[in-house]
């Protein structure tokens, strides 16, 4: 699975639950909330003031090495 900034957080977590650590690092601790799961990575990064491209790259690198 290739993660993009348009990927929903729920889809990313369903694909690989270990990616939760990257969302926790950015201060997103509400991963079980239905509205959080339906947010895109881009939307979450906007709210949490995080570099979206850097996060997507980090997640894709993690998945590639898993």
C-alpha positions as CSV (number, residue, x, y, z in Angstrom):
1,X,0.0,0.0,0.0
2,X,1.4,3.4,-0.9
3,X,0.4,6.0,1.6
4,X,-0.4,9.5,0.4
5,X,-1.5,12.7,2.2
6,X,-5.0,11.8,1.0
7,X,-5.0,8.4,2.7
8,X,-7.3,8.2,5.7
9,X,-5.8,7.5,9.1
10,X,-8.2,4.6,9.4
11,X,-7.0,3.0,6.2
12,X,-3.3,3.4,7.3
13,X,-4.0,1.9,10.7
14,X,-6.0,-1.0,9.2
15,X,-3.1,-1.7,6.9
16,X,-0.4,-1.5,9.6
17,X,-1.3,-0.9,13.2
18,X,2.3,-0.2,14.1
19,X,2.0,3.1,12.2
20,X,0.1,4.5,15.2
21,X,3.4,5.5,16.7
22,X,3.8,8.2,14.1
23,X,0.4,9.7,14.8
24,X,1.1,9.6,18.6
25,X,4.4,11.4,18.0
26,X,2.6,14.3,16.3
27,X,0.2,14.6,19.3
28,X,-2.7,12.8,17.8
29,X,-3.9,10.6,20.6
30,X,-7.5,10.1,19.5
31,X,-6.9,7.3,16.9
32,X,-9.9,5.3,18.0
33,X,-12.3,8.1,17.5
34,X,-14.5,7.6,14.4
35,X,-13.9,11.1,13.2
36,X,-10.1,10.8,13.5
37,X,-10.1,7.5,11.6
38,X,-11.9,9.2,8.7
39,X,-9.6,12.2,8.5
40,X,-6.9,12.3,5.8
41,X,-3.3,12.5,6.9
42,X,-3.3,16.0,5.3
43,X,-6.2,17.1,7.5
44,X,-4.6,15.7,10.7
45,X,-1.3,17.4,9.9
46,X,-3.1,20.8,9.4
47,X,-4.8,20.5,12.8
48,X,-1.6,19.4,14.6
49,X,0.8,21.6,12.8
50,X,2.9,18.8,11.4
51,X,4.7,18.6,8.1
52,X,2.5,16.3,6.0
53,X,5.1,15.3,3.4
54,X,7.6,14.4,6.1
55,X,5.0,12.3,7.9
56,X,3.9,10.5,4.7
57,X,7.5,9.7,3.8
58,X,8.2,8.4,7.3
59,X,5.2,6.1,7.2
60,X,6.0,4.8,3.8
61,X,9.6,4.1,4.8
62,X,8.5,2.3,7.9
63,X,6.0,0.2,5.9
64,X,8.7,-0.6,3.2
65,X,11.0,-1.9,5.9
66,X,8.4,-3.8,7.9
